[in-house]
Amino acid sequence: MTEDPGLDAEGLRKLRRRHKRDLNHARAEGLLAGVASMLRPGDVAVDCGANRGDVTAILAESGAEVHAFEPDPYNVEKLRARFEGQANVHVHPVAVGVAVGTLTLMRAANWDANPDLASVKSTLVSGGRNIAEGEGISVSVIDFPAFLKDQISAKGEVAFVKMDIEGAELELLETMDAGRLFEAIRLTVAETHEKKFRELRPRFAALRERIASRYAPTRVNLDWI
């Protein structure tokens, strides 16, 4: 990265952050392309936090059975329209969690100004930055570990799980680790959000340490983006 000598310290920090973010996105895109190239019809792939379906679409092109989980009705409508008639894509209009129930999905503070951009920030977890804590919509939650167990029982394994769920991944990954579910998933990738949830950072750090000690990043990768 070539730095502009005319930038001040804050400008340089922003440039470096943007460069790192661009590199992470490039790595994620490369990894996703590699995963999609190895999927086959009959494989099970799961997109948690599908948003408007960009990852789902790439996975679906392989012919794999793709389960797209998205709790926000704003995005669900777009997902259903995008994949209408595509038999190997299953849109689940629910959030993923560790138990069946109903929770409040809190949207970004700037939702009204730009819902398409802000929809990627919606969360079930309190305490996040730039979230409208006092507002939200009620959404259904499934027991995701139970869903995985059902798929593993039926297919023998799950080929791929992608998770980008704005903080809710912490409890879910902890539960999957405790239940040794990663052993029956070829590759799990997740974006973790410790920067967004300051109070949860020690738990995220402990989770990362446990996962790194048990699994290669080619099996469980917590640096999706």
Secondary structure, DSSP 8 states (H G I E B T S, - for coil): ----TT--HHHHHHHHHHHHHHHHHHHHHHHHHHHHHH--TT-EEEEES-TTSHHHHHHHTTT-EEEEE---HHHHHHHHHHTTT-TTEEEE-SEEESSSEEEEEB-BTTTTT-HHHHGGG-BSSTT-TTB-TT--EEEEEEEHHHHHHHHHHHHSSEEEEEE--TTTHHHHHHHHHHTTGGGGEEEEEEB--TTT-GGGHHHHHHHHHHHHHH--TTTEESB--
